[in-house]
Amino acid sequence: MSATTVGALPRHVLHVRVALPVVALAVLLYATGFGPALVVVLLLPATAAIRTAGVRSARYGLGWAAATVLAGQLATVVGLAPSRLDHLAGTALAGLGLTTLLLAGVRMLLLAETLGAAARQLAGARARPATAARTSAGGGDADDVADGPAPARTRELPALHDPLTRLASRALLLDRLEHTAARAGRSGGPYAVLHLDLDGFQTVNDAHGHRIGDLVLQTVADRLLDAVRGADTVARTSADEFAVLLDHGSTPVDAAKVAQRMLAAVRLPIPVGGRRLQLSASIGIAHAEPDTDAAEVLRNAAIAMHLARQGGGDRFEVFETSMHVRVVERLELESDLARAVEHGELEVHYQPIVRLADRRIVGFEALVRWPHPTRGSVQPSRFVPLAEQSDLIAPLGRLVLGEAGRQLARWREELPGAQALVVSVNVSVHQLTRGDLAADVAAVLHEAGLPPTP
């Protein structure tokens, strides 16, 4: 191309002709694992140049689309909207020119250590090796997920990423959420947070062990990444809970669609060690209000998630202000129940079991009751499900077993002809998976001095 031809070209076209090979070089460097910080330095101005030109000219529509994807990834890393990146980089392009800006970026690489950290986020936040991600989401065995990428997980930044799933950590999620909230406060742009909890994961962990549980979490993490949009942030916030930040103008309809995809992804059978495990999830959605801070949005999403779980799971709920009162009341009741179990404040009542042939009492059914000091009598239909949804069902069950065993021993000792009496104790299915029911029964019989059979 002659100098005359070059001079006749518009400035933005020149930018694109320089930027396209720069993007190709950056992608090549990234694919070969070379210089992730340099990749960011090259991509930031180059993608902005292509996007700016693509808006002006339909000739570069394909380049604009590719650059949009790259800009979304960069925006996720640095916590800014792609439009904000375009503005910043575009201003620099206008003042300095692309070549000068690229050279300045390389010099910045030597000074800006934080840019290197941001690049490592780009390398780890969503770029899990494709074979592992696709195997877990498809029909392969989840045992394969842990092979290969597992050693690299230990090299991730612990403060920024979850070491097991390589998703964003809670700290990184909160940081991005703060940036999003600040930007929304200035521009009024909507955003939302989704909080997901796996229904029944504790049962899987208890029944199959922590190794299988870890494989399940890795598989779910891969599927959630596939279910969300490219610029969304997926984080693991606790053992079996995940959160998703929906940025860039997310409407209630957008959030509902993402939630439906996430529920469908979790429902798919998970092949692990020759088994096919079936799970579901409960999701809470919170949409940001103009005066809502980041932490409150996350808390509201968790509140809606708890109500979705109370409704049976495998569903999502959208936060409403009235939910806060209901959840606070539930948390207070759960706290009171934990204290009542710890201090033995629950009572066991006994309902006779009568043999119809001779109308003789042959035993009793032990029924737990809760005389709350301020709420009055709390019905079992209310507090037993609460215990099952928390970690209280096992100690509650042991309390009832122990009291029933001691009472039966007293009856057999004090009442003539009571040696054949039995006591029936109701057992929750959760007691079979949380704790050792057989050991609990054996301990009660030994303590009460009762034989294993009447």
N, C-alpha and C positions, 0 to 999 in steps of 0.2 A: 504494500500500500504506500503510495507516494505521500510526501509531506503535505502537498496541496490537498489531497483527499482527506487526510487526517484533519487538517485544519477546517475543512468544510463540515465535518461531522458535529452535531450538537454535543454539548458537554456531557449530558446524561448518557448519550450513546457511547461516548468514550469511556465513561465510568463503567458501563456494563461490559464492554469489550475487555477491559482490564480485570473487572471483578469476576467474570465467569471462570477464567482459568485459576484465579485465586481461590475461588470456592472449590474447584476440582482438586487443587493442591491440598487445601485444608482437609477435605474428605479423605484423600489418599493418606495424609499424615495420620488422621484419626484412625483409619482402618488398620494401619500398620502399627498403631500404639505409640507413635512418636509425638513427643511434645504436645500434650493436651493443652497446655497454657498457650502455646503458639497457635494452636487451632483456633482458640477463642479470639486471639488478637487478629488473626486473618479473617475470620468469619464475620466479626462484628461490623466493620465498615463495608465489607464486600456485600453482605446480604442487604444492608441498608441501601447501597448503591443500586442493586438490582431491583429492590422493591420500589425505590423512588422512580427509576426509569420505567418499570412495569406499569406503574400508575399512569404515566404520561403516554405510553405507547403500547398498542396492542401487539406490536411485534415481539415484545419480550414477555408475553403473558405466561409462557411456560417457565421461563426463568424466574418470573415474579412468584409463581406458585411454589417452586422449589425453595426459593429464598424465604417465603412465608413460613414454611415448615421449620427451616433452620432458625429463623428469627424467633419463632415460638419456643424452640428449645433454649435459645440464649436468654429469652425473657424469663423463662422459668428459673434458669440458673441465677441470674442477677436480681430477680425480684422486681422487674419492671415490665410494663406492657410493651408489646412490639411497637405500637405507635410512639411510645416514649423513646424507645431505642432509635426508631427512625428519625425522630426529631433531633436527638442528640448527635447521632452519627451524620445526619443530613446537614446539620449546622457546621460540623467539622469538615464535611466534604466541600461545602460551599466556600469555606474560608481557606482551606489548605490544599484541596485536591486529593484524589484518592492515593496516588503514589506516596505523597508526603505523609499522609495519614497512616498508611501501612508501615512506612519506615519508623514513624513516631511510635506506632504500636509495638514494634519489635524492641525499640529502646525501652518502652515502658515495661516490657517483659522482664528486663533485668532489675527493675526497681519495685514492681508491684507484686509482692508475694501473695496478696489477697486474690489477685487475678489467677494465680496458679491454683489456689484453693477452689475458686469458682470453676476452673476448667476440670478439676478432679470431680466436682459435682456433676458436670456434664458427662464425664466418662462413667460415672457410677449411678446417677439418679435413675436413668431409664435404660441405659445401654447394657443391660444384662446380655450375656452371650445368646445369640439368636437360637441356637440349638436347644439350650435349656429352657428358654421361655416357650418356644413352640412345642417342645415335647410335653411340657406340663399342661399346656392349654389344649393339646390335642388328645390323641388316643394312647400315648405312650404311658409307661409306668412312672409314677412320681419318684420312684427310687432313683431314676436317672437324673432327676433335677439336682440332687445333691452332689453328683459326681462331676468333677471338672471345675465348676465355678466356686466350689466351697472353699478351697485354699485361698482364693483371691478375696473372699469376704473379710478375712482377718486383716486385710490391708486397707479396707475402706476407712474413711474418716469417721471415728466413732461418734463424734458429736453431730455429724450431719446425716448419717445413714444408719439404718438398722442393720446390724451385722448379719442377721439370719436371712432376711428377705432382700436386702440391698435397696429397700424403699427409703424414702426420706424419713428422717427421725422426727420425733415430736418437736424437738428444738428447731429443726429446719422448717417444719410446717408452720410453727408459730412465727418464725421470722418472716416467711413469705406472706403469711396472713396479715402481719402488721403492715408490710409494704402495701398489700392490696387494700387494706382498710384505709390507710393514709391517702392512697390515690383516689379511692372511692369517695372519701370525705371532701376532696377537692373538686372532683369531676362529677360525682353523683352516680358513677357507673355501678350497676348491680353485680353482686357476687354471692356465692352460696358455699356452704360447707356441708358435706355428707359424712355422717359418723356411722360406721358399720361394725356390728358385733356378730361373731359366728355363733349361731344357735347350736348348743350341744357340743361345742368343742371340748369342754372339760371332760365330757364322757368319753370322747375319742382318746384324749390324752391319758385318762385313767385306765381305759380298757386295753389300749394298744401300746402305750409307752411314749416317752418324750421324743424318741427318734421319729416315729410315725407322725406324731403331732407336728414336729418341725417340718417334715416333708409336706404335710397338709398345708401349713402356713405358707411355705414357699410356692406351692401350686396356686393357692388362692391369690397370693401377691401377683403372680404372673397374669392370672386371669383378670384381676382388677385393672392392671395396666392396659390390657387389651380392651377393657370395657369403657374406659374414660377417653376423653379427647386429648389431642397431642399436647396442649399447653397446660392441662390440669396437673395438679400435684397430688400424688398418692403417698400417704405416710402410714407407717405402723406406729400406733400411739401407745399400745400396751400389748399384753400377751396375745389376745385373740381379737383385738379391736384395731380398726383402720379408719383413716379419715381422708377425705378428698376435698381439695380446694378447687372449686369451679370459678375460674377467673374469666375476665374478658367478656363482660356483658351477659352473664348467665341469667336466663329468665327462669321462672318457675317451671315452665314446660321443659326447658333444657335439663334442669335438675331432675325432674321426674323421669325423663328418658334415660339419663345416666343411671339413676337408681334402679330402674327396671333391668337395664343391661347387667348391672352388678349382681342383682338378685339371680338372674338367669345364669350368670357365670358361676356363682357359688353352688347352684343347684346341680350342676353337671357332676356325675359320679367321678370320684377321685380314685384312680387305680394306684394302690400302694401295696407292695409286697404280696401280690396275688389276690388282694381284696379290692373291692370297689366300695369306697366309703361315700355315704350320702350326707350332705350337710345343707343347711339353709342359713339365712342371715336376717338380721333385723337392722334397718337403716333409718336414721333420723336425718331430716333435712332442715337446715336453718338458713333463711335468706336474710342478708344483712339489711338493716334499716339505716337511714342516714346518721343517726346518733348512736349506733351500736358499735362498741369497740370489738377488736378481734377476739379477745378471750371470751367475751360474752356470746359471740356467734358460735364459737366452738362449744361452749357450755350448752347453748340452746339446742344444738344438733345432738349432743349426748342425751339431753332430756327427751327429745323426740324419739331417739333410738330406744331408750328404756321403755317408753310407752308402746312402741312397735313390738318389743319383745314381750311385754305383758299381754299384748293382744294375740299372742300365739306364735310370733315370729314369721319368717318368710314374707315380710311385708315392709313397707316404709311408711313413715309418718312425717308430716310437715309441721314444724314447730308453730304453736300458737301461744299467746301470752298466758292463757288459762292453764296450759300444761305445767307451767312452773309451780303453781300451787299444788297440783296433783302429785308432782314428783317430790316436792319438798315434804308433803304429808307421807308419802310412801317411804322416803328415806328416814324420816323420824320414826315411823312404825318399825322399820327394819332395825334401827338402832335400839328401840325399846325391846324388840324381840330378842336381840343378841344379849342385852342385859338380863332379861328374864330367864333365858336359858342358862346363862353363866351363874346366876344367883338362885337357880331352882325355884323361880316364882310361878312356873306353870303347874297346873294341877292335873292329876290323873283321876278320872271318874270311871266307875265300873258298871257296865250294863250286863245283867244276868243272861246267861245262855241256858235255855230251858229245853229239856228233852221231852218231846210231845207225848211219847208213849206213857210215861208215868208222871209227867209234869214236875220232874225233879230238876233242880239247878245243878248242872254239871260243870259249869265254869262261868267265866266272865270275859267280856270284851273290854280292853283298856282303851279309854277315850281321853285324849289330851284336851285340856281347856285352859284358856288364858284370861284370868281376871285382871285386866289392866287397871292400874291405880287411878287413872283419870278418864279413860275411854269406856270403862265398864267391861263387860264380857265381850271379848273379841272372838268372832266365830272362826272355827277351824278352816272354813272355806276361804277365809281371808288371809290367815297367817301361815297356813301350811304351804300354799303356793309360793308365798313370799320366802319361806325357808328353803323351798326347792330351788328357787331362782338365785339364791345366795349360797353361802357356804355353811348355812345353819342347819340344814336338814340332818346331817350326820350327828352332831351333838344333841339335837332335839330328839332324834330317834334313840340315842343311847340313854338320854334322860328318862324317856318313857319306858324303855326296856328295864332299866335299873329299878325304877319305882314299882313296876308291875312284878318283877321278880321278888323284891323284898315283901310286897304285900301278899303274894301267894305263899311265901314261906311262913309269914305270920298266921295266915288262915290255917295252913296245914298243921301248924304247931298248936294253935289255940282252939280250933273248932273240932269237935269229935266227928269222925266220918268224913273229914275234908281232905284225906290223902289223895283222893282221885280227882280233886278239883284241878282245872287248868285255867290259864289266862291266855286269851288271844290278843295279840298286839298287831295293829296295822303297820305295814311297812311300805314306804314309798319306793318306787322304782329307782329313784335317785340314790337311795341307801345301798342298792346293789352295785352301783358303779362308783360311789364316793365313799371309800372306807371299806372295812372288812366286817361285813355283817356277821359272818359265822364266828369270828373271833369275839365280837361284841356279845353275842348270845352266850358263848362259852364262858366269858368273863362274868356275866350276870349270874349264870347258874352256879358258878364256883363261889361267888361272893355271897349268894343267898343260901348256899348249902342245898341246892335242889338237884335231883338226879336228871340226866338228860331226857328221860321219859317218865310219865306219871307212875 
